[in-house]
């Protein structure tokens, strides 16, 4: 969703600290990198005031539930083969499963691609690097607050050979060292894994952006709406259509179709939230 002619940003969270963590391979994360030094934590959860605009949001978002998703067909642009940033504004609902995929471009348990997901409501970026089950993952140390807007981002930085995850502009996890994602060659999906119909995401998604760059290193103030004309942007989806079965990137190069399995009528629902991402 986009506010006409305006750029809104998320205010910084309150300050607190949290403990170190280990990577998905059981190795200690890069201790030299700051881990969630500034995120506000309440009982281990990242808590950010959701904020609201006066009145409803100016454009739409998509509501995902059960097995609904948006699928963008395979395109070489989706496999940058090096630096990568995957980001979105999300408002998650409570879920019963341990995994829910926000942005998926991977064979998942196979060998290639990348996934930005929630695991037990902790943000995680997985980078698959060419061997079955192999790769690295950066996992947040705290959980997301439900029913509140959050900016979530995953970065793979080839200059440091590791992945990082950010919640509301604060680094909350860093992976062990590992290679970049191997090309997947399949579709990109929002709200569901690319290669299956399990691990669905439940909640709202707005403002998705993919970039062939490691956009974030230090803590930052997330933009709303996300810029779409910056260098190294692969695609930005504002979900401004508000009707129909198509969600296109702003550059028109990557057009997604709203779908669901097995009942195609249960596709994501266009909605106009009454509470917008923090302005």
C-alpha positions in Angstrom: 0.0 0.0 0.0 1.3 3.4 -0.8 0.4 6.8 0.6 0.2 9.4 -2.2 3.3 11.4 -2.6 4.5 10.7 1.0 7.2 8.6 2.6 6.5 7.3 6.0 9.1 5.8 8.3 9.0 3.6 11.4 10.1 5.2 14.6 12.9 3.6 16.5 12.1 1.0 19.2 13.0 1.2 22.8 16.4 0.0 23.9 17.2 -3.3 25.6 19.6 -6.2 25.2 19.4 -9.9 24.5 21.5 -13.0 24.6 23.7 -14.7 21.9 22.4 -17.5 19.8 23.6 -20.4 17.7 23.1 -20.9 13.9 21.1 -23.6 12.4 24.2 -25.8 12.1 24.7 -25.6 15.8 27.7 -23.3 15.5 28.1 -20.2 17.5 27.0 -17.1 15.5 29.5 -14.4 14.7 30.3 -12.9 18.1 31.9 -9.8 16.6 28.6 -8.8 15.0 26.0 -6.9 17.1 23.0 -9.0 17.8 19.8 -7.2 18.8 21.7 -4.6 20.8 18.8 -2.1 20.4 15.6 -4.1 20.0 13.0 -3.7 22.7 12.2 -7.1 24.3 9.4 -8.1 26.6 9.7 -11.7 27.9 11.9 -12.4 24.8 9.5 -10.8 22.3 10.3 -7.9 20.1 7.7 -5.3 20.9 7.1 -2.2 18.7 4.2 0.2 19.0 2.0 -0.5 15.9 1.0 3.1 15.4 -1.8 4.2 13.1 -2.7 6.8 10.6 -5.7 9.0 11.1 -8.4 6.9 9.4 -7.9 3.8 7.1 -4.8 3.2 5.1 -4.8 4.8 1.7 -4.2 1.6 -0.3 -4.7 -2.1 0.2 -2.8 -5.1 1.7 -3.3 -8.8 1.3 -4.7 -11.1 4.0 -3.3 -14.6 4.0 -4.8 -17.7 5.7 -4.9 -21.5 5.4 -3.2 -22.3 2.0 -3.5 -18.9 0.2 -0.5 -17.4 -1.6 0.8 -15.1 -4.3 2.9 -16.8 -7.0 5.4 -15.0 -9.3 6.5 -17.2 -12.2 10.2 -18.3 -12.5 12.5 -15.5 -13.6 16.3 -15.2 -13.7 16.0 -11.9 -11.8 14.9 -13.8 -8.7 18.3 -15.5 -8.4 20.9 -12.8 -8.0 23.5 -15.3 -7.0 25.2 -13.1 -4.4 24.1 -10.2 -2.3 20.4 -10.3 -1.4 17.9 -8.4 0.7 14.4 -9.8 1.2 12.0 -7.5 3.2 8.3 -6.8 3.9 5.8 -5.2 6.2 3.8 -7.9 8.0 1.1 -8.2 10.6 1.2 -11.8 11.8 -1.8 -13.7 13.3 -1.3 -16.4 15.9 -0.6 -19.7 14.2 -0.5 -23.4 15.4 2.4 -24.5 13.1 6.0 -24.1 13.9 6.9 -22.7 10.5 5.2 -20.1 8.3 6.7 -18.8 5.1 6.5 -15.0 4.4 8.6 -15.0 1.2 9.8 -18.2 -0.4 12.0 -18.9 -3.4 13.4 -22.3 -2.7 13.0 -26.1 -2.9 13.1 -25.7 1.0 14.6 -29.0 2.3 16.4 -29.6 -1.0 19.4 -27.6 -2.1 18.9 -24.1 -3.3 17.3 -20.7 -3.0 16.2 -18.6 0.0 13.3 -18.2 2.4 12.2 -15.5 4.8 10.0 -17.2 7.4 8.8 -17.4 11.0 9.9 -20.4 13.0 8.0 -20.5 16.3 7.2 -16.9 15.6 11.0 -16.0 15.4 12.1 -14.3 12.1 14.5 -16.5 10.1 16.3 -16.2 6.8 17.5 -19.4 5.3 20.1 -19.5 2.5 20.4 -22.8 0.7 23.8 -23.4 -1.0 23.7 -26.4 -3.2 23.5 -29.5 -1.0 20.4 -31.1 0.4 19.6 -29.6 3.7 22.8 -27.5 3.5 23.3 -23.8 3.9 23.0 -21.2 6.7 20.3 -19.5 8.6 20.0 -16.4 10.7 17.4 -16.6 13.4 16.0 -13.8 15.6 16.5 -14.2 19.3 13.0 -12.8 20.2 9.6 -13.5 18.9 7.3 -11.1 16.9 4.3 -9.6 18.7 1.1 -10.8 17.0 -1.5 -8.5 15.5 1.1 -5.6 15.2 2.8 -4.3 12.1 6.5 -5.1 11.8 9.1 -4.5 9.2 11.1 -7.7 8.6 14.2 -8.1 6.6 16.7 -10.8 5.7 20.1 -9.9 4.2 22.9 -12.1 2.8 26.1 -10.2 2.7 28.9 -11.7 0.5 31.5 -9.3 1.9 31.1 -11.0 5.3 29.8 -14.4 4.0 26.9 -14.4 6.5 23.2 -13.7 6.7 21.4 -11.3 9.0 17.8 -10.7 10.1 16.2 -7.4 11.2 13.0 -6.6 12.9 11.8 -3.0 12.8 15.2 -1.9 11.8 17.1 -3.6 14.5 19.5 -6.5 13.9 18.2 -9.5 15.8 20.2 -12.4 14.4 23.4 -13.3 12.5 24.3 -16.6 10.9 27.5 -18.6 10.8 29.7 -18.1 7.8 28.5 -19.7 4.6 28.1 -19.3 0.8 25.4 -17.4 -1.1 22.2 -19.1 -2.3 22.4 -21.4 -5.3 19.9 -20.5 -8.1 16.5 -22.1 -7.5 14.9 -21.4 -10.9 11.4 -21.9 -9.6 8.6 -19.5 -8.7 8.6 -16.9 -5.9 5.7 -17.1 -3.4 4.4 -14.8 -0.8 2.6 -16.6 2.1 3.6 -20.2 1.2 6.8 -22.2 0.3 7.6 -22.2 -3.4 7.6 -26.0 -3.8 4.8 -27.2 -1.5 1.5 -26.2 0.2 2.6 -26.6 3.8 3.9 -24.1 6.3 1.5 -21.3 5.3 1.7 -17.7 6.7 -1.4 -16.3 8.4 -1.9 -12.5 8.6 -1.4 -9.4 6.5 1.5 -8.8 4.1 2.3 -5.4 2.6 5.2 -3.8 0.8 7.4 -6.6 -0.3 10.8 -5.8 -1.8 13.7 -8.0 -3.2 17.1 -6.4 -3.9 20.4 -7.7 -5.3 22.3 -5.9 -2.6 23.0 -6.2 1.1 20.9 -3.1 1.9 21.2 -3.1 5.7 24.2 -3.5 8.0 23.9 -1.0 10.9 20.4 -0.5 12.4 18.1 1.6 10.3 14.7 3.3 10.1 12.5 1.2 7.8 10.7 3.1 5.0 7.0 3.0 4.4 6.2 2.7 1.6 9.3 0.8 0.5 11.2 2.6 -2.3 11.0 1.0 -5.7 13.3 3.1 -7.8 16.6 2.5 -5.9 19.6 0.9 -7.5 19.7 -2.9 -7.3 16.0 -3.3 -6.7 14.7 -6.6 -8.3 11.1 -5.9 -7.6 8.8 -4.1 -5.1 5.2 -5.1 -4.6 2.9 -2.4 -3.0 -0.3 -4.5 -3.3 -2.1 -1.4 -4.4 -4.4 -3.2 -6.9 -7.0 -3.7 -4.2 -9.0 -6.1 -6.5 -8.6 -8.9 -9.0 -6.2 -11.9 -9.0 -2.9 -10.2 -10.0 -0.3 -8.5 -7.8 2.4 -6.9 -9.9 5.8 -5.4 -9.0 6.0 -1.7 -9.5 8.4 -2.1 -12.5 5.9 -4.4 -14.2 8.5 -7.1 -14.7 7.3 -9.6 -12.0 3.6 -10.3 -12.0 2.2 -12.5 -9.3 -1.1 -14.4 -9.3 -3.3 -14.8 -6.2 -4.0 -18.5 -5.6 -4.7 -21.2 -3.1 -4.6 -25.0 -2.8 -6.6 -27.1 -3.2 -9.5 -24.6 -3.2 -8.5 -21.8 -5.6 -11.4 -19.7 -4.4 -9.6 -19.4 -1.0 -7.0 -17.0 -2.4 -5.6 -14.1 -0.4 -8.1 -11.4 0.3 -7.6 -7.7 -0.6 -8.1 -5.6 2.5 -7.8 -2.0 3.6 -6.4 -2.1 7.2 -7.7 0.3 9.7 -4.2 0.3 11.4 -1.3 1.0 9.1 2.4 0.3 9.5 4.0 2.8 11.8 4.0 6.2 10.2 
